[in-house]
Amino acid sequence: MKPQFVFTIAPALIFLFLSQPSPAQIQYEVHFACDMEVQIIVANFNPSAPTDRVYVRGAFNGWGTDDEMFDADNDFIYTATVFMNLVPAVDTMLYKYMYSSAAIGDLWEDGNNRTFWATGSEPDLNGNGIPDIVIPVRFFDDETFVDPRFYVDTPVIFEVDMRPAFRFLANSGPITFPPGSGNQVTSIDAVHLASGAMMTTPTLAWVWALPPGDPLIDSLEMKDDGSNGDLAAGDSIYSIKVIFRAGAFGYVQWKHGINLLDNESGYFETYDEILTDLPSGRVRKQFGECGLGSGRTNWYSNYITAIPPDGRKTGPLAAFRLYQNYPNPFNPTTTIEYHLPTAAPVKLAVYDMTGREIITLVNERQLPGEYAVKWNGLNASGWPASSGVYFARLEAGRFSAARKMILLR
């Protein structure tokens, strides 16, 4: 017979356990505020368009669109007040801002969810008997204004190597993005530059959002015929010259499209760099590399480093390259990789959103090859840099490029 064990609990202990109150919920007014000025200036968001709307979405509303935000004071700051029940010091709420736009569709903030919680000591700011939680104003996606600007009219030539797309069509068949959309490309009939940057000639726009016949479409077509900044006709490298007028922001977001479709990579994957200091006056990309960031899946990745039959390399080994850091966002360490096709004096430094140098990571002449440098999130004095957006900038000979990095502590 198996032994049997009998446990007894004193009635007083049972009463004490059952009588312990659970933490009490308190109703709060939570005030959200999102600064949309940068998104408006780069033409991603149009406050006058009835289809363009801003939302705060989180665990408190099932990540839905119940809580729309509005710009009541016409100061580009969209606000919303949400009533919710929280247990102070216990409940942590997750949320993000997102907006719907006729220009680029639905856009969520990148990175980790934002958070807030109640402390139990919040004041009743409007005297209605309900304590208030005021969330600090945040720029959408924490993208603030970036200096320097273009202080004089400055020509910038955008180049895109289309050979990865040609190789994709030859080896994998039609380009259909997203799958099942019916937007199928079987031949490259035209390549266009797309951007929301302002104060430019020609006027930049997200071309796939323009109505058919709009004259801007023709003005933003990139050329492979030796004109409009193109260095060599028929080499599958398309170019266009854009004048950034004095006062234009130096931080630019853009991408390229085949046959007026947003098919370079994911819909919301864009290049974003500071273009005010290009030694050659040119910014060079390969079609599809905007989707090579950490954790992304890219249609064209197998072709960006492929060697076509004529022996010319189409990938980063053929040119200077600064890759997107990984992980990104990061805390506290990230890796920055770059490629040098020839020996060159190299400076790799980290800058904050105002253009102030935080730390120099490399400052020496280096031989050709692939390099990987770690940044531990410290500034030049050895102190931890605060959470925020930073830029890794590589200068190698006459080449320069920058990549946006997000430090979350």
RAMO-V39320 format. One record per backbone hydrogen bond with DSSP energy under -0.5 kcal/mol. CO is the residue of the C=O (numbers start at 1). NH is the residue of the N-H. E is the energy in kcal/mol with one decimal. If there is no record, write none. Layout:
CO&NH&E  CO&NH&E
This chain:
10&13&-0.7  10&14&-1.7  11&15&-2.2  12&16&-2.0  13&17&-2.4  14&18&-2.4  15&19&-1.6  17&20&-1.0  26&86&-2.7  27&131&-0.6  28&30&-0.6  28&84&-2.0  29&31&-0.6  29&133&-3.1  30&32&-0.6  30&82&-2.6  31&135&-2.7  32&80&-1.6  33&138&-1.6  34&36&-0.7  34&78&-3.0  35&140&-2.1  36&40&-2.1  37&41&-2.6  38&42&-2.3  39&44&-2.0  39&45&-1.6  40&43&-1.3  45&47&-0.6  46&49&-1.5  49&52&-1.3  51&53&-0.7  53&100&-2.5  54&69&-3.0  55&57&-0.5  55&98&-2.0  57&96&-2.3  58&61&-1.3  58&63&-3.4  59&62&-0.9  61&64&-1.2  66&68&-0.9  67&56&-2.1  69&54&-0.6  70&72&-1.0  70&79&-2.7  71&74&-0.7  76&36&-3.1  76&78&-0.7  78&34&-2.9  79&70&-2.2  80&32&-3.1  82&30&-2.8  84&28&-2.8  84&86&-0.5  86&26&-2.9  86&88&-0.7  87&90&-2.0  87&91&-2.3  91&93&-0.5  91&118&-0.6  93&116&-1.5  94&59&-1.9  95&114&-2.7  96&57&-2.7  97&109&-1.4  98&55&-2.8  99&107&-2.9  100&53&-1.4  101&105&-2.3  105&101&-1.7  107&99&-2.1  114&95&-2.1  116&93&-2.9  118&89&-3.1  123&125&-1.0  123&132&-3.0  124&127&-0.6  131&29&-2.5  132&134&-0.5  133&31&-3.1  133&135&-0.7  138&35&-2.9  139&142&-2.6  140&143&-1.9  142&144&-0.9  145&147&-0.5  146&250&-0.6  146&251&-0.5  148&250&-0.6  149&151&-0.7  150&247&-4.3  154&244&-3.1  156&158&-0.6  156&242&-2.8  157&283&-2.5  158&240&-1.5  159&285&-1.6  160&162&-0.7  160&238&-2.4  161&287&-2.7  162&165&-0.6  162&166&-2.1  163&167&-2.8  164&168&-1.9  165&169&-2.4  166&170&-2.0  167&171&-2.1  168&172&-3.6  168&173&-0.8  169&173&-0.7  174&176&-0.7  175&185&-2.4  178&181&-2.3  182&184&-1.8  183&177&-1.0  184&186&-0.5  185&175&-2.5  187&189&-1.1  190&259&-2.8  191&222&-3.3  192&257&-2.0  194&255&-2.1  199&245&-2.5  201&243&-3.1  205&195&-1.2  205&207&-1.4  206&209&-2.5  207&210&-1.6  211&214&-2.0  214&217&-1.7  214&218&-0.5  215&219&-1.4  216&220&-1.2  217&220&-0.7  218&221&-1.3  220&193&-2.4  222&191&-0.5  223&239&-2.4  224&234&-2.4  227&230&-1.8  232&235&-1.0  236&162&-2.8  236&238&-0.6  238&160&-2.3  239&223&-3.1  240&158&-2.6  242&156&-2.9  242&244&-0.6  243&201&-2.0  243&245&-0.7  244&154&-2.7  245&248&-2.5  248&150&-2.6  250&252&-0.7  250&275&-2.6  252&273&-1.9  253&196&-0.7  254&271&-2.8  255&194&-2.7  257&192&-2.2  258&261&-1.2  261&258&-0.5  261&263&-1.7  266&269&-1.6  268&270&-0.6  271&254&-1.8  273&252&-2.9  273&275&-0.6  277&279&-0.7  278&281&-1.2  281&157&-2.7  283&159&-2.7  285&161&-2.7  286&289&-2.3  288&291&-1.8  289&292&-1.6  293&296&-2.0  296&298&-0.5  298&301&-0.8  300&303&-1.9  300&304&-1.3  301&305&-0.7  303&306&-0.7  306&308&-0.6  306&314&-1.8  308&311&-2.4  312&308&-1.1  315&318&-2.1  316&319&-1.4  321&323&-0.5  321&339&-2.6  326&335&-2.7  330&408&-2.4  334&375&-2.7  335&326&-1.9  335&337&-0.5  336&373&-3.0  337&323&-2.4  338&371&-2.8  339&321&-1.8  339&341&-0.5  340&369&-2.2  344&366&-2.6  345&397&-1.7  346&364&-1.8  347&349&-0.5  347&395&-2.7  348&361&-2.8  348&362&-1.8  349&393&-2.9  350&358&-3.7  350&359&-1.2  351&391&-2.8  352&355&-1.8  353&147&-0.8  356&352&-2.3  358&380&-2.0  359&350&-2.8  359&361&-0.6  362&348&-2.2  364&346&-2.9  366&344&-2.0  369&340&-2.5  371&338&-2.1  373&336&-3.4  375&334&-2.1  377&385&-3.4  379&382&-1.9  383&379&-2.9  388&407&-2.8  390&405&-3.5  391&351&-2.7  391&393&-0.6  392&403&-2.1  393&349&-2.1  394&401&-1.8  395&347&-2.6  396&399&-2.4  399&396&-2.5  401&394&-2.8  403&392&-2.5  405&390&-3.2  405&407&-0.5  406&329&-0.6  406&330&-2.1  406&408&-0.6  407&388&-2.2  407&409&-0.5
